[in-house]
Amino acid sequence: NFGDASGHQQTLIEEDTGTGWSIVSSPNPSGRVDSDLAAVTCGSSHDCWAVGNSDDATGSTQTLIEQYAGTGWRIVSSPDPSGSLFGQLTGVACVTADDCWAVGYSSAQYANSQTLIEEDTGGGWAIVSSPTPSGTINSELEGVACASSGDCWAVGGPDPQDGSGPPIIEHAYQPAP
């Protein structure tokens, strides 16, 4: 991200096509004052996803997902848990164009964050049930990697600024039919 002239954060995407890095146009959600992208993955040169969050003027934060499908970046619908005031995606991985996972955290208040996992199987992003360790406050997933379709691992832990607790490792496994 970068700070614009008014001090608000805007998305920033750069690309290296072999001759050096250059800035590529990336959208910011309308009606939002700050936007931040935290992670990116590309399944091919014409299929990339970036994830992060965007804030409105009241401080409410929503998840943000952008896709590059060969003709420029566009914002795609990204669900937030019901009642969430804060949602952020911090990691993304794709096995195929129709098997992508994003991880992060959400909260109904500005404390007590819960793990958040979203999946896209080609029909749009949807929230997937994600356990939060008992006795832990401010649990966050920070990264995700997939060994194959239906075999993904997510990692994280407590918010490093105000929580202590164990590391979090989650595994999603769906055997092939």
Salt bridges, closest charged atoms under 4 A:
ASP34 OD1 - HIS8 ND1 3.56
ASP56 OD2 - ARG32 NH1 3.63
ASP151 OD1 - HIS171 NE2 2.56
